[in-house]
Amino acid sequence: MIKRALSIGFLFAAASIAAAQTPTPSPSPAAQRPAAPHTNLKVGDKAPDFTLPSTAVGPDGRGLRFKLSDFKGKKNVVLAFYVLAFTGG
């Protein structure tokens, strides 16, 4: 008898808690992501020349830098961005 009373009391308490919960409206997907930067490039356009730092260190102890134009006609270039990789956080 006590088990049944406790079970009914538990179900009543759980139902009361569930009924008291009000769902918070989720923000729209457009509000979550920042606007894309404006560019004049279109699909198929050649990329402008740019310079990026490397994780490699040169003989002088300074970090190496690579320009896109250094690879022109030599190799295919793939840029891979790993957001927050190797930040320790």
Phi and psi in degrees as a GROMACS rama.xvg file:
@    title "Ramachandran Plot"
@    xaxis  label "Phi"
@    yaxis  label "Psi"
@TYPE xy
-67.443  -39.7286  ILE-2
-60.7807  -42.5504  LYS-3
-64.8427  -41.7867  ARG-4
-65.4795  -41.3037  ALA-5
-65.8348  -40.5041  LEU-6
-62.6244  -44.6836  SER-7
-65.203  -40.3845  ILE-8
-63.7235  -41.6567  GLY-9
-64.3459  -44.8789  PHE-10
-62.0569  -40.1416  LEU-11
-64.9372  -42.212  PHE-12
-65.5438  -43.2677  ALA-13
-64.4892  -40.1286  ALA-14
-67.1369  -37.486  ALA-15
-65.4049  -43.0978  SER-16
-64.5359  -43.6787  ILE-17
-63.6379  -38.1154  ALA-18
-71.1111  -28.3099  ALA-19
-77.1545  -18.4418  ALA-20
-72.1063  129.045  GLN-21
-111.172  125.239  THR-22
-67.6723  138.58  PRO-23
-87.7375  137.28  THR-24
-67.9307  133.087  PRO-25
-81.4749  142.027  SER-26
-66.617  151.852  PRO-27
-67.7061  150.604  SER-28
-59.029  -31.1597  PRO-29
-68.9338  -30.3342  ALA-30
-76.6273  -20.3893  ALA-31
-81.0465  -37.2961  GLN-32
-100.789  140.936  ARG-33
-70.6662  158.268  PRO-34
-68.6637  143.313  ALA-35
-69.2192  142.188  ALA-36
-66.0799  148.355  PRO-37
-77.4285  136.36  HIS-38
-142.608  153.097  THR-39
-93.5202  -1.92799  ASN-40
-74.4366  146.424  LEU-41
-124.372  162.624  LYS-42
-57.091  129.073  VAL-43
97.6449  -14.4735  GLY-44
-70.6696  152.949  ASP-45
-74.7061  141.596  LYS-46
-72.7754  142.484  ALA-47
-69.3672  154.748  PRO-48
-69.1741  137.996  ASP-49
-147.978  163.479  PHE-50
-121.118  136.809  THR-51
-129.692  146.485  LEU-52
-76.9933  152.316  PRO-53
-106.473  161.441  SER-54
-82.1031  -11.5354  THR-55
-79.4458  153.042  ALA-56
-113.011  134.988  VAL-57
-78.8087  176.823  GLY-58
-64.0487  -22.7435  PRO-59
-85.8966  2.08214  ASP-60
86.7243  -1.31391  GLY-61
-96.2027  155.557  ARG-62
-68.628  142.119  GLY-63
-77.3565  154.382  LEU-64
-129.005  140.725  ARG-65
-120.531  139.386  PHE-66
-105.559  145.248  LYS-67
-60.2279  -38.2271  LEU-68
-66.1343  -18.5926  SER-69
-63.8125  -24.6713  ASP-70
-101.536  1.06906  PHE-71
-60.6467  124.46  LYS-72
76.9676  0.0200231  GLY-73
-108.226  -48.1101  LYS-74
-143.707  162.909  LYS-75
-81.3862  145.379  ASN-76
-116.681  130.258  VAL-77
-124.724  126.15  VAL-78
-100.899  126.004  LEU-79
-121.863  122.613  ALA-80
-106.678  122.88  PHE-81
-110.052  97.9443  TYR-82
-64.7382  128.436  VAL-83
62.2207  17.7253  LEU-84
-75.6541  141.477  ALA-85
62.7645  27.8825  PHE-86
-99.0849  -9.98823  THR-87
74.3531  10.3364  GLY-88
